[in-house]
Amino acid sequence: MCNLETEGTKFGCGHYKTRKLKKIDCHNQYCTHSVCHPRNCPDCHCERYFGPDARETITHRTAEYCVSCQYWFKDGACQRR
């Protein structure tokens, strides 16, 4: 499975918003992201996901929560009754 090198912002909630810098090819014919995967793969059930990031470079840290977490943890979301 191919991996990525990324950089991005680390938020106070723990999430990491990334920007992809480079793909590291696994050279596996069963990985759809690899250059070794055949273009005309019949009935393709090959690996479609990237593996964990090979390298994560944090370019900015903030105590703020990411957009997804702000609603639930910072903006006082009400619990359903």
N, C-alpha and C positions, 0 to 999 in steps of 0.2 A: 504494500500500500504506500502510495506517495505521501510525502510530508511537505509542509510549508515552512518558510522562514517568514516571520511577521514582526511588525513593530506597532506600537499603539499606546493607548492611555489605560492606566490601571485605576479603577474607581474605588471609592471607599467601601462599596458593597462587595468588592472582590471580583467583579466582572472586569474583563479586559476587551476593549474595543480595538480591533485589529485592522491593519492595512497589510495586505499580502505583498511581500517583497520578491520572493523567489520560490519556485517549486523544485523540490528534490525528487527526481524520478527514481522509482523503485526498479525499473526495467523488468516488470512482471507482465506477462501477456494477459493475465487475468485481472489487471487493474485498469479501469476505464480511463484514468488520468495519465497513464504511462504511454510513452512513445512506442512501446512494444505491443500495445493492445491493437489487434487488427481492426481496421475501420469497418469491415463488413462482418463483424462478429455475429454469427447466427444465434437468435434467441438468447441474447446477452444476459447472463446472470452474474456477471463479473463484479468485482469490488467497485463500489461507486463512491465511497467516502475517503477523505484524506485521513491519515493517521494523526497522532498528536503533533503539534508544532515542533519542528526540529530545533528552532530557536525563537524565543520571544524577547524582543528588545523593548523595554518600557521607555518611551520617550517623554512621558508626562505622568505624574501621579496627582490625584486629586482626592480630597476628602468627600467630595460630592458623590451622590449615588448616580448610577447610569439611568437613562430615561425609563427603562423597563422597571427598575426598582423604586424610583421616586414615588410613584403612585402608591405602592404597597407599603413602603416603610417610612417615607418622609412626609407625605402629604395628608396623613391622617385618614387613610382609607377605612371605611366603616365595615365592621364584620356583619355578615348576613345573620338575620334572626330567624 
